[in-house]
């Protein structure tokens, strides 16, 4: 058989050795299958012992055994290299570590189970440290603490109707301010029960009420130690100011909610069940997102100093789309309050005179007009002239068919909005009106007074 061609040099293999040259002191090396017969016959039996020679660079083939044995080869298995020994050592270390970990976890689990079963080392959850009893005066809790003693819940019963509302103490004489629609069921001979935050109750009577402003004053007698609620200034309120509402929504007395002023001078109307307009209220309202529900009516809307800035009166209901605070739908974040500056004036008149006066311009409006602005009608309800002779409007030059589009530079889009803007003032205040009728002109007038709505 011809000698095998030498294989290409492997850069990682040891230098090649010519098969015809024997290294000094070492046996001749032959390719597999080329051992001469004389050499094969003379080859000694492998020396007994565990170690034999191994050539790690020799070509391997299935079924072939090394022809030359030596003292560095282990019988039946290759001797591991240094790198293999390190890997094996690491594997042994890893196995040992895992074994120790498993045993340790088992012991720990058994010990934990034993402790739990035997009740050793009871668990005690941490508890927060003591909180100071007081609260910051301008926090919701601080405002509520100061205001609650002045807030009352009203239970009103009439011949055919009953309801619940809220009010607050105005003075030490027992005057309480609330909404007209809260006490209206008892206006013709009903009962009003006033419950204070302490739980004490007293009977109340109506001193005066006004449907146009939706305000009423109730008085209790024989009650001592009353805490009047301070009144703020609604003109100082800004959109975004924090507010707190207190009331008895759904007869849940002393309920406190909070929010912000969402808008100012929001024209709203409420009432109108009678159909003749005598029970419609017109309010240039404060809008808030503080949750307000039926039963909050008449309760205070407070600023950060626990001062009244508004009287909660109406909500926008998602159920039927009405504004009336007498509906039973819940809050959707649209609540409206009568500004306290207006409420203060009306309350003083109700206490002193039993009725309130309304500022007027002396004209009859066409409430069915669908254009932009408020149009003066062609005639009054009684058939007389739409512009009252000698009244504020007549003296300012207003006439039938005029369309009023602005009040003091603020746009009005309907007759209701014009009434709201007028009611936000006092009789005797001067207003500047923008009027359109074949052109645009401005007129100035002084508001008159009327006892009628």
WOFENKA-V437008 format. One record per backbone hydrogen bond with DSSP energy under -0.5 kcal/mol. CO is the residue of the C=O (numbers start at 1). NH is the residue of the N-H. Records with the same first field share a line. If there is no record, write none. Layout:
BEGIN
CO: NH  NH
END
This chain:
BEGIN
9: 11
10: 13
18: 21
20: 22
23: 26
31: 34
36: 40
37: 41
38: 42
39: 43
50: 75
52: 71
53: 70
54: 56
55: 58
61: 64
67: 69
70: 73
73: 52
74: 77
77: 74
81: 85
82: 86
83: 87
84: 88
85: 89
86: 90
87: 91
88: 92
89: 93
90: 94
91: 95
92: 96
93: 97
94: 98
95: 99
96: 100
97: 101
98: 102
99: 103
100: 104
101: 105
102: 106
103: 107
104: 108
105: 109
106: 110
107: 111
108: 112
109: 113
110: 114
111: 115
112: 116
113: 117
114: 118
115: 119  120
136: 139  142
139: 143
140: 144
141: 145
142: 146
143: 147
144: 148
147: 150  151
148: 151
150: 169
151: 197
152: 167
153: 155  195
154: 156  165
155: 193
156: 163
157: 191
161: 158
163: 156
165: 154
167: 152
168: 177
169: 229
171: 174
174: 220
175: 170  171
176: 218
177: 168
178: 216
179: 182  183
180: 184
183: 186
184: 187
186: 189  190
191: 157
192: 194  204
193: 155  195
194: 202
195: 153
196: 199
200: 196
202: 194
203: 221
204: 192
205: 219
208: 217
210: 214  215
212: 282
215: 210
216: 178
217: 207  208
218: 176
219: 205
222: 224
226: 228
230: 308
233: 236
234: 237
238: 241
241: 261
243: 259
244: 302
245: 257
247: 255
248: 251
249: 252
251: 253
252: 249  255
255: 247
257: 245
259: 243
260: 262  289
261: 240
263: 287
265: 267
266: 285
268: 283
270: 281
272: 275
277: 280
281: 270  283
283: 268  285
285: 266
286: 337
287: 262  263
288: 335
293: 296
294: 250
295: 248
296: 299
297: 166
299: 312
300: 246  302
301: 309  310
302: 244
303: 306
307: 303
308: 232
309: 340
310: 301  312
311: 338
312: 298
313: 325
314: 336
315: 317
317: 321
322: 317
323: 315
324: 327
330: 318
334: 316
335: 288
336: 313  314
337: 286
338: 311
339: 342  343
340: 344
341: 345
342: 346
343: 347
344: 348
345: 349
346: 350
347: 351
348: 352
349: 353  354  355
350: 354
354: 209
358: 450
360: 448
361: 393
362: 388
363: 365
364: 377
365: 367
366: 369
371: 373
373: 375
374: 404
375: 366
376: 401
378: 386
380: 383
384: 380
386: 364  388
388: 391  394
391: 395
392: 396
393: 397  398
394: 397
399: 402
402: 376  404
403: 405  436
404: 374
405: 412
406: 434
407: 410
410: 407
413: 373
414: 418
415: 419
416: 420
417: 421
418: 422
419: 423
420: 424
422: 425
426: 429
429: 447
431: 433  445
432: 408
433: 435  443
434: 405  406
435: 441
436: 403
439: 437
441: 435
443: 433
445: 431
447: 428
448: 360
450: 358
END
